[in-house]
Amino acid sequence: VITEYTDEIKVEAQKDSLTGLWDRKYTESAINEYLDGGNSGVMYMLDMDDFKQINDRFGHIRGDEVLVALADVIKDCFNSEDIFCRIGGDEFLVFSKGRPGELNPKAQADKINLCLKDKIVLPGIESSVSIGIALAPNDGNSFSQLYSNSDKALYYVKQNGKGGAHFFSDVAEIFSAGHDNCVTLADLE
């Protein structure tokens, strides 16, 4: 009984107290272990758009309710065998196991935003998340590489309109094409 209780405490200690999703330490370990086997997958980094505005207008208790609702939407949109994590604040991470071509990451990202609009309804605020996507092994074969690259893709989405998704490989192509392309892109925007 004591061993069983201790194991339960260890599991709960690895979870975010608000959402019940895994914490970063557990997630990093689980993803690295999975990738060490030569497996492939998709990392999604999600950031709630305009979350500060939600907290400012509706209060932190309502903001917490929104984060819990977002966690529920994320769990509903993915396979139960995927790894779900709250990184902190309004940032979440999902790692889907499997071949990216079969997982259809863009459709998954679009599904999250569609479900979110139905689940979180706030007056004067359109609920959405920005999503950066990195593919394993193409964009990295460890948690840290995928995390960094999905974060870069997320940053690109945040700088270019929010409420959408972008693949790291597309961001890398834009910025590796040379300074002229970056200037042209900025000029067009």
C-alpha positions in Angstrom: 0.0 0.0 0.0 2.8 2.4 0.9 4.6 1.7 -2.4 1.4 2.2 -4.4 0.8 5.5 -2.6 4.4 6.7 -3.1 4.1 5.8 -6.8 0.9 7.9 -7.1 2.6 10.8 -5.4 5.5 10.6 -7.8 3.1 10.6 -10.8 1.1 13.6 -9.5 4.3 15.5 -8.7 5.1 15.4 -12.5 1.9 17.0 -13.4 0.8 20.6 -13.7 -1.5 21.3 -10.7 -3.9 23.5 -12.7 -4.4 21.5 -15.9 -3.3 18.0 -14.9 -1.0 17.8 -17.9 2.6 16.6 -17.6 5.3 19.1 -16.6 8.3 19.9 -18.7 10.7 17.6 -16.9 8.6 14.5 -17.4 7.8 15.5 -21.0 11.4 16.0 -22.0 12.4 12.6 -20.6 9.4 10.8 -22.2 10.1 12.4 -25.7 13.8 11.8 -25.6 13.2 8.1 -24.6 10.7 7.8 -27.5 13.1 9.4 -30.0 16.1 7.4 -28.9 14.3 4.4 -30.4 14.7 6.0 -33.8 11.0 6.9 -33.9 9.4 9.9 -35.6 6.7 12.3 -34.5 5.4 15.9 -34.4 5.9 18.5 -31.7 3.3 21.3 -31.5 4.1 24.3 -29.3 0.9 26.2 -28.6 0.5 29.7 -27.1 -2.9 31.2 -26.2 -3.4 34.4 -28.2 -4.1 37.6 -26.2 -4.1 35.7 -22.9 -3.0 38.8 -20.9 -6.1 40.6 -22.2 -8.2 37.8 -20.9 -6.7 38.0 -17.4 -6.9 41.8 -17.4 -10.6 41.9 -18.5 -12.0 38.9 -16.8 -9.6 38.3 -13.9 -7.1 35.5 -13.1 -9.7 33.0 -11.9 -11.4 33.2 -15.3 -8.0 33.1 -17.0 -7.3 29.8 -15.1 -10.6 28.4 -16.3 -9.6 29.3 -19.9 -6.3 27.5 -19.5 -8.1 24.4 -18.2 -10.5 24.6 -21.1 -7.6 24.9 -23.5 -6.0 21.8 -22.0 -9.3 19.9 -22.4 -9.5 21.0 -26.1 -5.9 19.9 -26.7 -6.6 16.4 -25.1 -9.8 16.1 -27.1 -8.1 16.9 -30.4 -5.2 14.4 -30.1 -4.7 10.7 -29.5 -4.7 9.7 -25.9 -1.2 8.1 -26.4 0.3 11.5 -27.3 2.3 13.5 -24.7 0.6 16.7 -23.4 2.4 19.3 -21.4 1.8 22.7 -19.9 5.2 24.5 -20.3 4.1 27.4 -18.2 1.7 30.3 -18.3 -0.3 30.0 -21.5 2.2 27.8 -23.3 1.4 24.2 -24.0 3.3 21.4 -25.9 2.0 18.3 -27.5 4.1 15.5 -29.0 2.3 13.2 -31.3 3.9 9.8 -31.9 4.1 8.5 -35.5 5.0 9.5 -39.0 4.3 13.2 -39.7 2.7 12.3 -43.1 0.2 10.1 -41.4 -0.5 12.5 -38.6 -1.5 15.5 -40.8 -0.1 18.2 -38.5 -1.7 21.2 -40.3 -5.1 19.6 -40.0 -4.5 18.9 -36.3 -3.6 22.6 -35.7 -6.6 23.9 -37.6 -8.8 21.5 -35.6 -7.5 22.9 -32.3 -8.5 26.4 -33.3 -11.9 25.4 -34.5 -12.7 23.5 -31.3 -11.3 26.3 -29.2 -13.8 28.8 -30.7 -16.7 26.6 -29.6 -15.3 25.8 -26.2 -14.1 29.2 -25.0 -16.5 32.0 -25.6 -15.6 35.4 -24.1 -17.3 38.7 -25.0 -15.2 40.8 -27.2 -12.4 38.3 -27.5 -11.9 35.7 -30.3 -10.3 32.6 -28.7 -7.3 31.3 -30.7 -3.9 29.8 -30.3 -0.8 30.2 -32.3 1.0 27.0 -33.1 4.6 26.2 -34.0 5.3 22.8 -35.5 8.5 20.8 -35.7 8.8 17.3 -37.2 11.0 14.5 -35.9 13.5 13.6 -37.2 13.6 16.3 -40.0 13.7 19.3 -37.6 15.5 17.5 -34.7 15.9 14.2 -33.0 15.8 15.3 -29.4 13.4 17.2 -27.2 15.7 20.3 -27.0 16.1 20.5 -30.8 12.3 20.1 -31.5 11.5 22.5 -28.6 13.8 25.2 -30.0 12.5 24.7 -33.6 8.8 24.6 -32.7 9.4 27.7 -30.6 10.9 29.5 -33.6 7.9 28.5 -35.8 5.6 29.7 -33.0 7.4 33.1 -32.9 6.9 33.4 -36.7 3.2 32.8 -36.3 3.0 35.4 -33.4 4.8 38.0 -35.6 2.6 37.3 -38.6 -1.0 37.5 -37.4 -1.6 34.9 -34.7 -4.3 32.3 -34.6 -2.6 30.0 -37.1 0.1 27.4 -37.4 3.5 27.2 -39.1 6.1 24.5 -39.7 9.7 25.2 -38.6 11.0 23.9 -42.0 9.0 26.7 -43.7 10.4 29.3 -41.4 13.9 28.0 -41.9 13.5 28.2 -45.7 12.3 31.8 -45.4 15.2 33.0 -43.4 17.9 30.8 -44.9 17.2 32.1 -48.4 19.2 35.2 -47.8 18.9 38.7 -46.5 17.2 39.9 -49.6 14.3 37.5 -49.1 13.9 38.6 -45.5 13.8 42.2 -46.5 11.3 41.5 -49.2 9.1 39.6 -46.9 9.2 42.5 -44.3 8.5 45.0 -47.1 5.5 43.0 -48.3 4.1 42.8 -44.8 
